[in-house]
Amino acid sequence: MHRIPLLPFALATVVAAAAWWALAQPTPRLTTPDEIARVEVLRRSLPGVVLVQGIAQDPTTGNEGPVTGSGFFYSPSRIVTNYHVVSGLRDLRVTLNDGREFPAEIVALDRGIDVAILGVRGVVAPATLAWGSSQSLPPGLSVLVIGSPFGQRNLASTGMLAGIAPLSAASDNPEVGQEIGDVLYIDSRTEQGNSGGPVLDLQGRVIGLMDAVLAGASGIGGYGVAIPADLVRQSIQDLERFGVPQRGWLGASLVDLGDLDPLLLRGVGLVSSQGSMVDKIERGSPAANAGLRAAQRDARGRLVNLGDIILAINNKAVKNKAEVTQTIARFRPGDRVKLIVWREGRKIEITLTMIARR
């Protein structure tokens, strides 16, 4: 009598049963409108987000190591990311969502708001992300953040817009992000590698650019910080058309009154600690053209005579140099700006005319 081997038969039966069981299970269902929206936004957006990588030298030790960040295609051949992500990097490259890697080059930089534009050769963007507006965004708005935390490519997190407000502290790098003003606070942490990633609303529109440097400067744990999309978009338009930002600039270094000797301030009749002193002035700058006066120092750099002290801009009081810089940056070339300054014991009015940056 011919016998059927039992082991192969049993195995076949188990496999068939397992396949039937898997087919019989219901596929995961999206049960809420938010779930449906998030899945669809990620399906459309992930192909347009990239991992940015390069090699940087540690300024303290001199050792070289990898640096990672994020970015996204806003046009078929252009990527936006953060200035601090790519500045000083060599061997710059981007990795697409499907794992393909391409060399990249820096096209333009805007350190004042921590933005950089990259160009990529040999590939057309698999997807480009659409811009939304960062004006009048309500707290509580649901958002999606895409980035590459710690080099893990294109991970998404959910959150909400906690609010829009100025940074509570300046960036540790005095040359990066000083002209931003208000930022978006997101209840989703900004980890290393998230910088340059998009913040999306549930329609898939970019409303902000994540920034880990600004998050660190905010002093508010557990919250991410993003540069508003309108500011980023205007920067890109300026960089592509003029090669440099077209925001207003003073052309002077400033010192907060709290960093000055109170005796010097009382000596010129000023008792308030709010305002900012003009320390040095660049030739040909709006400050120089308007006749602002710089401080005088001796050969050792010690302050001898105070410079003009800026108290208000267009009749709005300013507390410190950060407010002066951020307020001036809102203007454009050709705009006329009224300053109230303290000089030689009295208030005087000076008019600045904004000019294009060099």
LUMSENU-176709 format. One record per residue (C-alpha): z, x, y. Coordinates in pm, 1 decimal. Layout:
<atoms>
{z=Z	x=X	y=Y}
...
</atoms>
This chain:
<atoms>
{z=0.0	x=0.0	y=0.0}
{z=-93.2	x=128.3	y=341.2}
{z=206.7	x=162.0	y=575.2}
{z=197.5	x=152.2	y=954.7}
{z=403.4	x=438.2	y=1104.3}
{z=699.8	x=278.6	y=1274.9}
{z=766.9	x=535.4	y=1551.7}
{z=425.8	x=518.7	y=1724.1}
{z=433.2	x=141.2	y=1691.2}
{z=779.0	x=123.9	y=1847.1}
{z=678.3	x=351.8	y=2131.2}
{z=369.7	x=146.6	y=2202.2}
{z=579.3	x=-167.3	y=2204.3}
{z=829.2	x=-16.4	y=2452.2}
{z=552.1	x=105.9	y=2683.9}
{z=380.7	x=-231.3	y=2678.0}
{z=707.9	x=-408.7	y=2746.6}
{z=787.7	x=-175.0	y=3035.1}
{z=443.4	x=-230.6	y=3185.7}
{z=483.0	x=-607.3	y=3152.6}
{z=829.1	x=-589.8	y=3312.3}
{z=699.6	x=-384.2	y=3606.8}
{z=411.2	x=-624.6	y=3664.7}
{z=645.2	x=-916.8	y=3639.5}
{z=872.8	x=-789.0	y=3915.9}
{z=804.4	x=-930.2	y=4264.2}
{z=671.9	x=-684.9	y=4521.3}
{z=911.5	x=-619.4	y=4813.1}
{z=877.1	x=-897.4	y=5069.3}
{z=910.0	x=-858.4	y=5443.1}
{z=1140.1	x=-1138.0	y=5542.4}
{z=1184.4	x=-1107.4	y=5919.7}
{z=941.4	x=-1078.4	y=6210.4}
{z=1096.9	x=-743.0	y=6305.8}
{z=1038.3	x=-603.1	y=5955.5}
{z=677.0	x=-713.1	y=5962.1}
{z=627.7	x=-565.1	y=6310.2}
{z=790.6	x=-231.8	y=6221.0}
{z=585.2	x=-184.1	y=5906.1}
{z=261.7	x=-266.9	y=6087.3}
{z=341.0	x=-39.4	y=6383.7}
{z=417.6	x=251.5	y=6151.5}
{z=104.7	x=188.8	y=5946.1}
{z=-108.1	x=217.6	y=6262.2}
{z=88.3	x=491.8	y=6437.1}
{z=190.0	x=750.5	y=6174.3}
{z=-163.4	x=895.6	y=6141.8}
{z=-156.8	x=978.3	y=6513.8}
{z=175.4	x=1168.4	y=6510.1}
{z=186.9	x=1540.4	y=6427.6}
{z=432.5	x=1813.7	y=6336.0}
{z=407.5	x=2099.1	y=6589.4}
{z=492.8	x=2447.6	y=6461.4}
{z=490.5	x=2804.1	y=6585.9}
{z=674.6	x=3135.4	y=6590.9}
{z=917.1	x=3224.3	y=6869.4}
{z=1125.2	x=3528.0	y=6951.1}
{z=1496.9	x=3485.3	y=7004.7}
{z=1564.9	x=3626.3	y=7354.6}
{z=1911.9	x=3740.5	y=7250.1}
{z=1847.1	x=3912.1	y=6916.2}
{z=1474.9	x=3980.1	y=6941.3}
{z=1426.9	x=3831.2	y=6594.6}
{z=1135.3	x=3598.8	y=6529.5}
{z=1158.7	x=3264.6	y=6357.6}
{z=985.4	x=2929.9	y=6316.1}
{z=1009.1	x=2653.2	y=6575.2}
{z=922.0	x=2291.1	y=6503.1}
{z=868.5	x=1985.9	y=6715.9}
{z=661.2	x=1671.7	y=6731.0}
{z=368.1	x=1536.5	y=6927.2}
{z=105.7	x=1264.7	y=6917.8}
{z=-262.6	x=1215.1	y=6988.4}
{z=-326.0	x=1025.2	y=7311.9}
{z=-700.8	x=1097.0	y=7294.6}
{z=-937.4	x=1207.1	y=7015.5}
{z=-875.7	x=1578.6	y=7082.9}
{z=-555.6	x=1598.9	y=7288.7}
{z=-189.3	x=1594.1	y=7188.3}
{z=112.6	x=1553.7	y=7416.5}
{z=445.4	x=1718.2	y=7336.1}
{z=732.0	x=1885.8	y=7524.0}
{z=700.3	x=2201.1	y=7731.5}
{z=1011.9	x=2344.8	y=7570.8}
{z=863.8	x=2295.8	y=7222.0}
{z=554.9	x=2514.1	y=7277.7}
{z=638.4	x=2748.0	y=7566.4}
{z=628.9	x=3107.7	y=7447.0}
{z=514.6	x=3024.9	y=7093.7}
{z=253.8	x=3218.8	y=6900.1}
{z=61.2	x=3103.6	y=6592.9}
{z=71.0	x=2749.6	y=6729.0}
{z=-48.6	x=2484.0	y=6483.9}
{z=-14.9	x=2115.4	y=6406.9}
{z=16.4	x=1931.9	y=6077.0}
{z=-124.3	x=1580.3	y=6044.8}
{z=43.8	x=1295.4	y=5861.4}
{z=-182.8	x=1355.3	y=5560.1}
{z=-71.7	x=1719.8	y=5535.3}
{z=-379.4	x=1887.3	y=5683.8}
{z=-298.2	x=2174.8	y=5919.0}
{z=-500.3	x=2294.1	y=6220.3}
{z=-459.4	x=2564.7	y=6484.6}
{z=-371.9	x=2437.9	y=6831.2}
{z=-381.3	x=2579.2	y=7182.6}
{z=-195.0	x=2501.0	y=7502.7}
{z=-421.5	x=2324.0	y=7751.9}
{z=-173.9	x=2258.1	y=8034.5}
{z=199.5	x=2269.2	y=8106.5}
{z=432.9	x=2071.0	y=8331.0}
{z=777.5	x=2224.2	y=8307.5}
{z=914.4	x=2004.5	y=8586.8}
{z=921.8	x=1706.1	y=8349.9}
{z=903.1	x=1902.6	y=8020.3}
{z=549.4	x=1800.5	y=7917.9}
{z=271.1	x=1998.8	y=7751.4}
{z=-84.0	x=1912.8	y=7649.3}
{z=-231.0	x=2069.7	y=7335.6}
{z=-590.0	x=2092.0	y=7219.5}
{z=-690.2	x=2094.0	y=6853.2}
{z=-1023.9	x=2210.8	y=6717.4}
{z=-1188.6	x=2107.2	y=6394.6}
{z=-1046.0	x=1757.8	y=6374.2}
{z=-1079.6	x=1424.3	y=6548.9}
{z=-757.3	x=1228.7	y=6585.4}
{z=-704.2	x=1002.2	y=6281.7}
{z=-542.5	x=762.0	y=6528.7}
{z=-456.0	x=762.7	y=6897.0}
{z=-141.7	x=599.2	y=7030.6}
{z=-168.2	x=348.6	y=7313.4}
{z=42.3	x=373.0	y=7627.5}
{z=287.3	x=105.5	y=7728.0}
{z=475.0	x=82.9	y=8056.7}
{z=828.0	x=210.1	y=8104.0}
{z=887.4	x=-11.5	y=8406.3}
{z=1129.5	x=-303.4	y=8380.8}
{z=1223.3	x=-236.4	y=8019.1}
{z=1524.4	x=-451.1	y=7923.8}
{z=1829.6	x=-302.9	y=7753.5}
{z=1837.7	x=-416.5	y=7392.0}
{z=1462.3	x=-374.0	y=7342.2}
{z=1388.9	x=-280.5	y=6979.5}
{z=1216.8	x=56.9	y=6943.9}
{z=1081.2	x=291.6	y=6679.2}
{z=1108.0	x=669.3	y=6704.6}
{z=874.9	x=896.0	y=6504.9}
{z=931.1	x=1269.1	y=6473.3}
{z=985.1	x=1565.8	y=6245.5}
{z=1360.8	x=1634.2	y=6242.7}
{z=1430.8	x=1978.9	y=6100.9}
{z=1063.4	x=2009.7	y=6005.7}
{z=1053.8	x=1696.8	y=5785.1}
{z=716.2	x=1556.4	y=5886.8}
{z=686.2	x=1213.7	y=6046.9}
{z=1011.2	x=1036.0	y=5971.3}
{z=1077.0	x=710.0	y=6152.1}
{z=1402.2	x=567.7	y=6280.9}
{z=1484.9	x=236.0	y=6438.7}
{z=1697.7	x=170.3	y=6739.7}
{z=1715.2	x=-4.0	y=7069.6}
{z=1688.2	x=87.1	y=7433.6}
{z=2045.5	x=136.0	y=7548.7}
{z=1952.8	x=169.4	y=7914.7}
{z=1764.0	x=356.9	y=8184.6}
{z=1967.9	x=590.4	y=8404.1}
{z=1974.1	x=943.9	y=8547.8}
{z=2095.5	x=1227.1	y=8329.8}
{z=2467.4	x=1279.5	y=8359.0}
{z=2414.0	x=1657.4	y=8374.1}
{z=2132.4	x=1900.8	y=8442.2}
{z=1939.1	x=2070.1	y=8164.3}
{z=2073.4	x=2405.4	y=8051.0}
{z=1733.1	x=2550.5	y=8140.5}
{z=1710.7	x=2529.0	y=8522.4}
{z=1330.8	x=2537.3	y=8515.0}
{z=1269.7	x=2260.6	y=8261.4}
{z=1292.0	x=1889.2	y=8329.9}
{z=1451.3	x=1912.5	y=8672.6}
{z=1212.4	x=1660.6	y=8832.2}
{z=1249.1	x=1373.8	y=8586.3}
{z=1508.1	x=1147.6	y=8747.3}
{z=1579.0	x=841.5	y=8532.7}
{z=1543.9	x=871.3	y=8154.7}
{z=1546.7	x=628.1	y=7863.8}
{z=1863.7	x=627.5	y=7654.6}
{z=1800.0	x=533.3	y=7290.4}
{z=2073.2	x=457.2	y=7036.2}
{z=1901.4	x=691.4	y=6792.0}
{z=1997.3	x=1058.2	y=6789.5}
{z=1745.9	x=1323.0	y=6892.6}
{z=1758.8	x=1589.6	y=6623.7}
{z=1597.3	x=1931.4	y=6636.2}
{z=1228.0	x=1874.7	y=6567.1}
{z=1217.6	x=1523.2	y=6717.5}
{z=1124.3	x=1658.6	y=7059.5}
{z=778.0	x=1544.7	y=7162.8}
{z=773.5	x=1244.5	y=6931.0}
{z=686.4	x=897.7	y=7059.9}
{z=921.7	x=609.7	y=7129.9}
{z=735.0	x=288.5	y=7048.2}
{z=798.0	x=-76.9	y=7117.0}
{z=729.1	x=-327.8	y=6841.0}
{z=372.6	x=-371.2	y=6964.2}
{z=313.1	x=-3.0	y=6890.1}
{z=290.1	x=106.6	y=7253.3}
{z=438.0	x=437.0	y=7367.0}
{z=719.9	x=379.3	y=7615.7}
{z=876.6	x=726.1	y=7604.9}
{z=859.1	x=1086.8	y=7485.7}
{z=1165.6	x=1211.3	y=7296.4}
{z=1335.6	x=1521.2	y=7436.6}
{z=1614.8	x=1708.3	y=7256.5}
{z=1682.3	x=1942.4	y=7550.2}
{z=1753.0	x=1648.9	y=7779.9}
{z=1960.0	x=1480.3	y=7509.5}
{z=2178.1	x=1790.3	y=7492.1}
{z=2214.8	x=1791.5	y=7869.4}
{z=2309.1	x=1423.6	y=7884.7}
{z=2658.6	x=1488.9	y=7751.9}
{z=2653.6	x=1153.4	y=7571.8}
{z=2690.2	x=1199.1	y=7197.6}
{z=2499.0	x=980.0	y=6956.2}
{z=2222.2	x=884.4	y=7197.5}
{z=1867.6	x=1010.0	y=7219.3}
{z=1692.4	x=1070.6	y=7548.9}
{z=1325.9	x=1007.2	y=7623.9}
{z=1104.2	x=1079.9	y=7923.5}
{z=962.5	x=750.1	y=8055.9}
{z=601.3	x=689.4	y=7951.5}
{z=479.5	x=618.1	y=8306.1}
{z=596.6	x=961.0	y=8419.2}
{z=437.3	x=1134.0	y=8118.4}
{z=109.0	x=949.1	y=8164.6}
{z=89.9	x=1036.0	y=8535.4}
{z=156.4	x=1401.1	y=8451.3}
{z=-124.7	x=1402.0	y=8194.6}
{z=-367.7	x=1250.3	y=8445.2}
{z=-272.8	x=1511.3	y=8706.7}
{z=-295.8	x=1800.8	y=8463.2}
{z=-635.1	x=1690.8	y=8333.5}
{z=-777.4	x=1635.6	y=8682.0}
{z=-611.7	x=1907.9	y=8892.1}
{z=-459.2	x=2150.6	y=8641.8}
{z=-114.9	x=2119.9	y=8805.0}
{z=129.9	x=1833.1	y=8866.5}
{z=83.8	x=1638.0	y=9187.8}
{z=445.4	x=1536.7	y=9237.8}
{z=616.4	x=1619.7	y=9562.7}
{z=786.7	x=1958.0	y=9600.0}
{z=1009.6	x=2117.3	y=9859.3}
{z=937.7	x=2485.4	y=9806.1}
{z=1297.1	x=2594.6	y=9858.7}
{z=1590.7	x=2698.5	y=9644.2}
{z=1902.8	x=2492.2	y=9701.2}
{z=2278.7	x=2535.3	y=9666.3}
{z=2520.5	x=2246.7	y=9617.9}
{z=2791.3	x=2219.7	y=9880.8}
{z=3056.4	x=2227.0	y=9610.4}
{z=2948.4	x=2584.6	y=9533.3}
{z=3002.1	x=2701.6	y=9892.2}
{z=3316.9	x=2825.9	y=10065.8}
{z=3482.0	x=2521.3	y=10229.6}
{z=3578.3	x=2741.7	y=10524.6}
{z=3210.8	x=2803.8	y=10599.7}
{z=3140.2	x=2431.9	y=10591.0}
{z=3433.5	x=2347.1	y=10816.2}
{z=3315.7	x=2621.1	y=11049.5}
{z=2999.6	x=2421.0	y=11121.6}
{z=3188.9	x=2091.9	y=11143.4}
{z=3097.2	x=1955.7	y=10802.0}
{z=3373.8	x=1807.0	y=10588.9}
{z=3167.5	x=1620.9	y=10327.6}
{z=3094.7	x=1780.9	y=9990.1}
{z=2775.3	x=1579.1	y=9943.4}
{z=2442.6	x=1737.6	y=10023.5}
{z=2256.5	x=2054.8	y=9942.3}
{z=2200.3	x=2372.6	y=10143.4}
{z=1858.4	x=2534.2	y=10180.6}
{z=1904.1	x=2889.7	y=10052.6}
{z=1554.5	x=3042.7	y=10030.5}
{z=1214.1	x=2909.5	y=10136.2}
{z=869.3	x=2984.0	y=9994.8}
{z=593.6	x=3076.1	y=10239.1}
{z=337.4	x=2802.4	y=10288.5}
{z=558.3	x=2538.8	y=10125.3}
{z=638.1	x=2193.7	y=10269.2}
{z=984.7	x=2324.9	y=10361.7}
{z=836.9	x=2620.0	y=10552.2}
{z=573.4	x=2407.9	y=10724.1}
{z=836.7	x=2157.8	y=10840.6}
{z=1055.0	x=2428.6	y=10994.8}
{z=1353.9	x=2408.2	y=10763.7}
{z=1588.9	x=2702.2	y=10803.6}
{z=1704.7	x=2914.7	y=10512.7}
{z=2049.0	x=3073.0	y=10473.7}
{z=2106.5	x=3428.1	y=10590.1}
{z=2260.1	x=3682.2	y=10352.8}
{z=2362.5	x=4044.0	y=10390.5}
{z=2233.2	x=4336.8	y=10183.7}
{z=2481.4	x=4254.7	y=9908.4}
{z=2366.8	x=3893.3	y=9890.9}
{z=2677.4	x=3755.0	y=10056.7}
{z=2627.5	x=3443.8	y=10265.3}
{z=2641.6	x=3517.5	y=10639.7}
{z=2498.4	x=3201.4	y=10796.6}
{z=2445.9	x=2863.1	y=10635.7}
{z=2096.7	x=2724.5	y=10596.9}
{z=2003.5	x=2367.1	y=10678.8}
{z=2203.8	x=2119.0	y=10473.6}
{z=2003.2	x=1821.9	y=10346.3}
{z=2212.7	x=1505.6	y=10371.1}
{z=1955.9	x=1226.9	y=10325.3}
{z=1592.4	x=1163.1	y=10234.3}
{z=1423.8	x=863.3	y=10396.6}
{z=1769.3	x=745.7	y=10506.7}
{z=1911.2	x=753.6	y=10152.9}
{z=2202.5	x=993.0	y=10106.1}
{z=2167.2	x=1266.9	y=9844.5}
{z=2467.5	x=1410.9	y=9662.5}
{z=2334.8	x=1740.3	y=9528.7}
{z=2029.3	x=1958.1	y=9467.4}
{z=1933.3	x=1760.5	y=9156.3}
{z=1901.9	x=1442.8	y=9361.2}
{z=1704.1	x=1625.8	y=9629.4}
{z=1458.5	x=1766.0	y=9373.3}
{z=1419.4	x=1437.6	y=9184.7}
{z=1377.0	x=1231.4	y=9502.5}
{z=1116.9	x=1465.7	y=9652.9}
{z=926.5	x=1463.7	y=9322.1}
{z=855.8	x=1090.1	y=9359.4}
{z=617.7	x=1154.8	y=9646.9}
{z=252.3	x=1260.3	y=9633.3}
{z=40.2	x=1499.6	y=9842.9}
{z=-12.7	x=1357.6	y=10191.4}
{z=310.8	x=1157.0	y=10196.0}
{z=542.2	x=1208.6	y=10493.2}
{z=912.1	x=1230.1	y=10413.3}
{z=1202.7	x=1213.3	y=10659.0}
{z=1498.7	x=1445.2	y=10602.8}
{z=1837.0	x=1421.2	y=10772.0}
{z=1982.8	x=1772.4	y=10784.6}
{z=2298.1	x=1928.9	y=10925.9}
{z=2222.1	x=2226.1	y=11151.4}
{z=2455.9	x=2407.3	y=11387.4}
{z=2715.3	x=2132.6	y=11392.2}
{z=2492.5	x=1826.4	y=11427.1}
{z=2250.1	x=1603.2	y=11242.3}
{z=1880.5	x=1640.3	y=11311.7}
{z=1569.6	x=1473.6	y=11168.5}
{z=1287.9	x=1675.7	y=11011.6}
{z=961.6	x=1539.7	y=10870.6}
{z=810.1	x=1695.5	y=10560.6}
{z=444.4	x=1651.0	y=10472.8}
{z=378.2	x=1680.6	y=10101.2}
{z=99.0	x=1917.7	y=10000.8}
{z=-62.3	x=1988.9	y=9665.6}
{z=111.2	x=2243.0	y=9445.6}
{z=-39.5	x=2583.8	y=9403.0}
</atoms>
